Amino acid sequence: MSLVQAESPDPGLEVWKTIATEGHPTARHEAALVGFQNKLYLLGGRRINPVDVYDPKTNVWTANSETPMELHHFQGVVVEDAIYLMGAMTGPYPRETPLEKVVVYHPAEDRFDFVHSIPESRRRGGAGAVYHDGWIYLIGGITNGHVDGCRPWFDRYDPKTGVWEIMPDAPHMRDHFQAAVIGNRLYAAGGRVTSKRDNAVFSQTISKLDVYDFEIGEWLPAEQCPDLPTKRAGNSVVAIEGKLVVGGGESADQKPAHDQIEVFDPATKEWASWPSLVQGRHGTGLVRIGDSLFTASGSGNRGGGPELTTTERLVLTQ
């Protein structure tokens, strides 16, 4: 797998720009940025925060209700008219606690629900989560905050019935990462093995992506999986037009959060560099709405700060 300084994926691709919005998102990190009905929803993060909503049509951020408790280190998943906060933890660093139940946010009602119980032996935070064919799939994660307990676990959860099924372990244990689905394949990208017990909070980043093929029901062998050109955790992942976009993150290699945007094309099996973020950040997300890719909030350095209130936009087409 090679990194190529490719042509822009679209002739209209420009550079990231910081938007002068009306209002701004609450400064936070280890939160989830989710696209729902053409708006950005920023949920969770350290401390108890409001759900902040950005409407690109009006360029306005507004604050909805606060989370019912501190919720962080999760990837938000949209299922029909709700957002599922999968793999969430609560509590302070370094011994955060995984949640006992699945938390759901209903945007139309600005309401949170605690729904189905998570099996005690599969509770963790900092995991990747995707929705595919009626199931939410949860990959990796860590059971004991930042202290230890990184896992290669792979599970699926039926949001309608609460059924929880254990799947074959992923090839690599990892936490602090995100995942996405392209076609019939799941891609787990970035992350690390966090172990404060071993004085290795940031250093054990993972280059190899894990790829699960839903059609054959197996993880692909390592030689068929790409390596992330810039190793980092706390990164954001989104699928755009059949390509995997990996952005931001943190690592032991540098104090500032990463600003790189690297894009994998499964058709060519090559990586391309897209324009870098204006401000490197981790602990947030990447969301496509219409012709633009957005990110907001997050932490500007490795670790807990500075927490950002900026919103960035990359125009994909003209």
Residue, then its C-alpha position, 0 to 999 in steps of 0.5 A: m500500500s502506498l501513499v501518493q500525493a494524488e490529484s484532488p478527488d474532485p477538481g473543486l476540492e479546495v482547502w479547509k477553512t475556519i468558518a465564522t459561525e453565529g455561535h460556536p460549539t461548546a469546547r470539548h473533546e472525546a465527543a462525537l460529531v454526527g451528521f443527522q438530517n443535514k445538520l451537525y450534532l456534537l454530543g458528549g465529551r468530558r464533563i456534562n455538555p449540551v448537545d450542540v447543533y449546527d445548521p449549515k444553511t443558517n450557519v448557526w450553532t444552537a445548544n440543546s439539552e445536556t447529556p443526563m450524565e458525563l458521556h465520552h469516548f464513543q462513536g455516534v451511530v445514526v439509526e433511523d430517527a435516533i443517534y446511538l452513543m455506542g461504547a461510551m465511558t463516564g468519569p475522570y481520567p485515568r480510570e473511566t468506567p464503561l456504561e452499563k446501558v446503551v444511550v440513545y438521543h432523539p433529536a426531534e424530541d431533544r431527549f435521551d434514553f437509557v435503553h438495552s443493557i450491555p452484557e457485563s463481560r463486553r462493556r468498554g469505551g473508546a471503541g469504533a461503531v458502525y451501522h450495517d444491515g440492521w445491526i450496530y457493530l462495535i469494534g475494539g475498545i478498552t475496559n479500564g479507562h486509560v489504565d489498561g484492558c484494550r480489547p480486540w472484541f467485535d460484537r453486534y447489537d440489534p437496536k430494535t430488540g436489544v439482542w447482543e451477539i459476540m463476533p470473531d475478534a478483530p486481528h488487532m486490539r485497539d482503542h481511541f479510533q473510529a470505523a466506517v463501512i464501504g460497500n460490504r466491508l467494515y474498516a477500523a482505522g487508527g487507534r492505539v493500545t492504551s496502557k497507563r499502567d505501562n506508561a504507554v498512553f500515547s505511544q502504542t499506535i497501530s498502523k494496520l487497518d482491520v477490515y471485516d467482510f460482511e459477505i464472507g463473515e471474516w476479517l481479511p488477512a493482514e496482507q490484504c489490509p492497508d497500513l495507515p500512513t500516519k499513525r495516530a489515535g483519537n482520529s476521525v473516520v468517514a466514508i465518502e464516495g467509496k473512499l475511507v477518509v481518516g483525519g486528525g488524531e494524536s500520537a506520542d510523535q508530536k505535541p500538537a494534534h495531527d492535522q493530516i487527512e489521508v484517504f484510502d481508495p479500496a479500488t486502487k489500494e492506494w492512499a492520497s493526501w487531502p488538504s490538512l486541517v487548519q487546526g489539528r484536533h482529536g476527539t471529535g469527528l468528520v461529517r459530510i453534509g452536501d458538498s462539504l466536509f465538516t469538523a468542529s471542537g476537539s482538542g488542539n494538542r495531544g491529551g486534554g487541551p486546549e479544547l477548541t470552539t472552532t468549526e472547519r469546512l472543506v468544500l468537496t465540489q463546486 
